[in-house]
Amino acid sequence: MPRLPIERIEAIPARIPTIRPHHLAFATVAAMDVVILRVTAGGVEGYGEASTIGGPRWGEESPEGIAAIAGTYLAEAMLGQDAAQLNQVEARIARAVRGNHFAKSALSLALHDAVARAGGLRLAELLGGPQTNHLPIAWTLASGDTARDIEEGERMLSLRRHRDFKLKIGAHAPEQDVAHVAAIARAFEGRASVRVDVNQAWDEPTAARFLPALAEAGVVMAEQPVAGWNVPAMARLQRANPRLALMGDEGIATPQDALRHAAEAACHAVALKPAKHGGVAGTRAVATIARTAGLGLYGGTMLEGTIGTLASLHLYSTLGEHAWGTELFGPLLLRDSLATREIEVRDFAIHLPDGPGIGTDLDEDKLEHFRTDRSRLLVSG
């Protein structure tokens, strides 16, 4: 492949409303803040995306910070480098700044997209080729209302969009959350799987008390019931609840995190997210450790729009079996899109698109409409 000098890196924040409030343990989201990375290398544009759920309430990065880091410090380190030398590019991104995995991931994916487009390849083909052209896709029932969630789930089943449902819990009293989950699990028994995501909201005694009730109700997986740092608690809870798979999410960002969870048998599954892992290389490293340890893979999301979702889909398609499927439904939760092509969801799976790179282009008119990097007047009262 000819040299592809990196000529321009642009970070553009935007905010897109959701189709309904999305209730989590730490925030209620009515709009998604995203940052689009537009990279030009050898005259070819590539696109990446970082998304934050509730601003910096989920993690340590904010949309404003992501845009600043990517558009200044990372850009300074990467301009003039050869994008085609992807191993060197990934290593340079990793060294350029400490932490800031979301910003690094958006740039990593944008550069891979540009290189794939320059070679006339799909991103998955650049990464060695997909092992599958479609992956199961879950849907999160997060309205907070039991009857409404059941109605929504029934609609997803009838449309053949989703038959794996995740429920966000932890914002209410555990007894209330468990009753809500149990009612939904009963409604879909034998027709769909039900999982929960506690988003670190419980301490270990609370989890020890209520995880068995979730298993008894028919829940098959519980994601990050306790704080991400508390790996010993995860291990104790997993041993005490063999019928229930625990999934590590916030606790597994680096390969070292994955290795510790595997060594301590702290979970049965790992939620992958390029944003957590700093991009393509980090995601592959975490996935390799998980597979080697016999932990099931789950293709996670930060509720990115179409650009970030398709980039993740291409990457996940190259990693082998996803025992727990994916939750790449971010674009379906948004009222609009910054891309010229939508994701394809049918027969309970998300399908890999054709076309070079990630398989879509940036919709410049929509980006102009939703971008938030203009001066705004803040008025109190």
N, C-alpha and C positions, 0 to 999 in steps of 0.2 A: 504494500500500500504506500502511496506517496506521502511525503511529509505533510502534516496538517497543523501548521502553526496556529496557536490559539490567539485570535486577534481581538476578541471582545467578549466580555462577560457582563451581563446585565441582570440585576436582581429586582423584580417588580412585585411588590405586595398587592394583594387584592382580597376582597371580602365578598363571599357569595352566600346568600340566604339559604337556609335549609327548608325542606318541604314541611317539616313539623319540628317542634322543640325536641331535642335529643338529650334526655336526662341521664347524667352519670353521677357517680358518687361525689365527685368534686366540683361539678359545674353543670349548668343547663345550657346547651348550645343552640342558638337560633341562627347563627351564621358561622361559616368556616373562614378562618383567616389562612390564606395560602401565600406562598412566595414562589413566583415563577422564575426559573433561571433560564435565560436565553444566552446561549454560547455560540460564537462564530469561530470556526476553525477551518482554515484552508478554504474560506468562502462558503462553507456549509454550516447551516444553523442546526443546533440541537437543543432539546428542551428537557428540563428537569423541574421538579416541584417539591416543595416542603410545605407541610401543613401542621398547624398547631390546634389542638382541641381545647377550646376555651383559653386561647392565648397561652401564657406560660403556666397555666394551672396544672397541666398534666406533667410537664417536665421543666427543664431549666431554660429553654429557649423560647423567645418570643418572635413573632413575625418581624418586628422592627429590628431585633438583633440578628435574625437570620439574614435579612436583606443587607444589613450593614456589614456583617462578617463576610458574606459571599461577594458583595460588590466592592469591598475594599481589600481586606487582608488576604482572602483567598485569591482574588483577582490579581493582586500585586505579585503573588507567588507563582501564578499560573500563566500569565500573559507571555507569549513568545515561546512557550513550551510546545512540544510536538504531541498533539492529542492522540496520534496513532500509536504512540508508545504507552499503552494503557497501564502496564505494570508500573512504569516510572511515574506516570500521572497519578495513580492511586497512592503511591508512596509519598509523593510530594504533597498531595492534598492532606494526607495524614499528618505530615510534619509541619505544615504551614501554620496551624493554630492548635491550641489544646482544646479538647472537648468539642463543642459545637458540632455534634454529629449530624443534626438536621441540615445545617448549611453545607457540610461536607457531602452529605448524601445527595442533595439536589444538584450540586456541581458534578459529582461523580456520574450520576445518571444522565445529565445533560451532555457531558463529554462522550459517554458511551453512545448516546443517541446520535450525536454528530458523526462519530466515527462509523457507526453502522450505516447511516445515510450516505456517507461518502463512498462506502463500498457497495452500495445498493443492496444491503442485507437487512433483514429483520434483526432487531436487537438480540433476540434469542439465538439467532444463527451466529451472530458475532461472539456470543458467549458459549459457543460449542454446539448449539442446536437444542431445540426443545425435546424433552422426553415425553411430553404430552402437549396437545393443542388445546386442552381445556382442563379446568380444575373446578371442583365443587365450590360453591359460594354460599356462605351463610348470610343471614340477615339479623340485624339487631332490633329487637322489640324494646323500644325505650321511650314509649309515650308516658309511662308511669301509671297508666290506667289498665287494669286487668282485662276488662271487657274489650277495650279498644285494641289492646295488644293481641288478644285472641282473634278478633275480627281481622286485624292486619295480617296475622299469620295465615288465616284461612285464605285470604286473598292471594298471598304469595304462593301458597300451595296450588290454588286453582290456576294461577298463571304459569305454573311450573318454573317459577323463578328461584325459590328457596325451599329447602326442607330441613335445614339446620338453623335453629334459632338461638341467638344469644340474648340473655337478659342482663341488663346493667342493674346491679343492686349495690347496696351499701349506703345510700343516702337516707334511708329510713331505719326504723327499729328493726333489728334482725328478724323478730317474730313476724312483722308485717311483710318484710321482703320474702321470707320463706313461704308464707301463705300465698303471696302473689305468684311466686315461681311454681309452687305446687299446683295451683289452679290451672296455670298454662300448660304445665307438663301433663296433667290429666287430660286436658283438651286435645293434645296432640299425640297422646300415647299410641305407639304403633305406626304413626304416620310421619313423624318428624322427630329429630333429636333436639333436646333442650340443654343448653349450657348456660353458665352464669359467669359474669365478670364482676368481681368485687372491687377492682381498682384500688387495692391496698387498704380498704376502708376498715377492716376488722383487725383486732389484735388476736394473739394466739388463743386465749381462752374463749373468745367469742367464736372464732373459727372452729375450735375443737367442739363446741357445743352445737353449732348449727350445720356444719358440713354433713354429718350423718343424716340429718333431716332432709337435706337436699338430695343425697343419694337415695334415701328411702322414697322420695317423691318421683324419682326417675331421672334426675339430672345426671348427665354422663361426664361432665367436665366442669371444673371450677377454676377460673383464671385469677391468678394473683390475689388470693384471699387476704394475705398479710403484706406488710411492707416489703419492698423489694430487697432491702438489705438483710432481712431476717431469713437467711437460707436455712439455718438450723430448724426454725419453726416450720418452714415448708417441708423439710424432711420428716419431722415428727408427724405433721398432719397427713402427709402422703402415706406413711406407714400405718397410721391409725385408720385410714379410709381407703382400703384397697379397691373398693367398688367404684371409686370416684377418681378420675384422672385430674391431677392438679397441673395447671399450665403456668410456666414462668413467663412473665411479660416484662413489667417494669424492672424486675430483678436481673434480666438478661440483656445487656447491651453489648458487651464485649465478648470475644472468645474466651477470655479468662472467667467471665461470669458463667458462661455455658459450661466450661470445664468444672467449675465448682459445683454447680447444680447437678451435673452428671456424677461427679465423685461422691456427693453426699446423698444421691438418690432422692433429690428434693422435689422432683416433678416427673410426670410421665410425658409431658409435651412442652414444646418451646414455640412461642409466638415470634415469628420472624417479622422484622420491620426494617427495611433499608435505612429509614430515618434514625432508628436507634443505633444501628450498626455502622453508620458513617458511609454507606454506599455499597457498591457492588462487592468489593473485596471483603469487607467486614461481614456482609450477609452470608457470603459463601463460607467464610471461616466458621461462623456460628453454626450454620447448617451442617457443615462437615463434622463438627464435634457432636452435635445432636444425633446425627445419623449413626456415627461410630458408637455412641453410647446406647443406641436403641431407643432414643427418645423420638416421639412422633413430631413431625413438622406441622406448623399451622401458618399459613400465609396471612400475616396480619396487615393492618392498615392504620394510618393516622387520619383516616377519612379524607385522603387526598382526592382531588378532582380527577378528571380523565387522564391528564398527562402523567401524574404520579402513579395512578392506578395501573395504567397500561405498562409503564416502566417496571413496576413491581411484578406484574403478571408475566412479562417476558423473563424476568430474572427467576421467579419461582418455577416457571415451566422447565427450567434447566436443572433443577435441584433434586429430581426424583420424586418419590411418593410423598404426598402430603396427607398423612393419616387422618388429620383433623380438618382437611380442606383449607379454604381461605375465607376471608371476610372482605373481599375487595369490592365492597358495595358503595364506597364513598360517593361516586358520581350519581348514584340513584337517590342519595339523600339530599342532593343539592337541587335548587330550583333552576339553575342554569349551568352552562359549561364554558370553559375558556378554550375548548378544543373544537376542531372542525369535524370530528368523528366521535361518536359515542361508543361506550363499551357494549359488547354483545353478550347478553345473558339469556340463556334458554336451556330447557331441560335440566334445570338445577345446577348449571355450570356457567362459568365465564370463559369465553372463547378467545383464543389468541388471534389478533387481527393480522391481515396481510399488509404489505406495504413496507417501505424501508424504515429503519429506526423503530420507534415505538408504535408506528402505524397511524399516527395522526399528526396534524399540524396545529399551530397556535392560531386561535381566532382573534385577530388583532382588534377587531371592533369590540368584541366582548371584553377583552383585556382592558381596553381603553375605558369602557363603561364601569368596570368593577374595581379598577385599581384604586389604591388608597394612599398613594405617596404624593398627594397634593396637599398644600396647606389647608388646614381646616380650622374654623372658628369654634372654640369650645365655649359653651354658654351654660352657666349653672342655673339651677332653679327650675 
